[in-house]
Amino acid sequence: MSEIIPIRMSEQIQLDQVRLGALYAQLGETGAESVVCRAMEELAARMAQCDTLWRARNRTQLRKNARSLIAIADQIGMHRLAQVAADVTTSIDAEDEVAVAATLSRMLRIGERSLSAIWSMEDLSI
C-alpha cells in the first residue's frame, strides 16, 4: 500500500435541449437568453454560497441554498445538477456529514461543468 492512485472525478454533463428549446419557443430569443443568463448568475452565486455555508457548518442555510438550486437548475435544463442538489438536501436531512461532503463536492463539480457547457453553447449570444 505504498502507491497512491488519484481518482479523477468526471461525469458526462448533458443539458436538456428540449427544455432550452421550449424556453426559446415560449419567451423568444431575447427573453430566453435573459432568463438563462440570470439563472446562470444565480446558480453561480448559490453554489459559492453553499461552499461558504459548508465551511461555516451552517447546515440549515446550506440546505435552503441547495433546495433553491433545484428549481433554478431545472428551469434551464440542468437536471443532473438539480438531482445532485436534492441529494445534498437528503444527506443534510439524514445528518450524514460524510454524505453531505461527498454530494456537495459532486454538486459543485457538476454545477461548474454545467455552467461552462451552457456558456459555451453557440446559440447563446451574451
N, C-alpha and C positions, 0 to 999 in steps of 0.2 A: 504494500500500500504506500509506496514512496512516490507514485506518479499521480499527479492531479490532472484531471482532464476537464477542461472548461466546457460547460454546456452552453451552446448557442441557442438562445430563445428566438424562435422565428415562427410566425404564423402567417398564413395567406390572408391578406386583407381584401375583402370584397365590399364594394359599395352597391347598394340596391339601385340599379339603374332604372328599374321600373318606378320606384318611389321618387327618384330625382326627376324622371320624365313626367310623372304626374304633377309634381310641384311646378315644373316649367309650363305644362299644359294649363294648369289651374291659374297660375299667377302671371304668366308671361315671362319672357326672358329677364327683364329688368327686375320684376318683383321676386322671381325665384332666386336670382343672384343675390339680391338684398337679403332674403331670408337665409340663404345658405351662408353668406358671409357673416351675418350676425350670429348664426348658430355656431359657426366655427370659432368666432371670437369668444362666445360664451363657453363653449366646450374647453377651449384652451385655458380660460380663466378658472373654470371649475376644477379642471384637472390639477392645476397648480395649487389651488386652494385645498384639494384633497390631500396632496402631498404634505402641505404645511400642517393641516389638521392631524394627519397621521403622526407626524413628528412631535406635535404638541399633545398627543394622546387624547384628543378631543373626539371620542367616538360618536357622540351624539350629532355633532355638526358634520363629521365625516360621512355619516350615514345619510344625512339630509342632502349633502352635496352629491353623493353618489346617486341617490334617488333622482335628483334633478337632471343628472346626466342621461338617465334612461330616456326620458321624453324628448330631450333635445337631440340625442343621437338617432332615435327612431324617426324623428321628423325629417331628417336628411339622409336616411337610408344607411345608417351605420348600425346595423342590427347586432353585429358581434360585440361592438363596444357597449351597446345597451344591455346585452346579455351578461357581459362580464361585470358591468356596474351593478346589475341585480345580484350577481354572485358576491360582490363586495358587501352589499347590504345584508345578504343572508349570513355571511360569515360574521358580520358585526352582531347581528341578532343572536347568533349561536355563541357569542363571546369567545370565539376561537381566534386568538391573536395570530397564530401561525397562518391560518387560512386567510385572515384579513391581510396580512403582509403579502402573501403569495398572490391573492386575487387583485389586490390594489396594484402591485407591481405589474401584473399582467394587463390590468385596465389601462395603466399609464402607457405601457408599450403599445398596446393596440390603439389607444387614442392618438398617440403621436403619429403612428404609421397611417391611421385613417385620415387624420388631418392633412398629412403630406399627400396622400393619394387624392383626396378631393381637391386640394390646392393645385395639384399638377394636372388636373383634368383640362383638356384643351378647350372644352366648351365654356369653361368658367373664366370669363374675362373680367378681371377686377381692376 
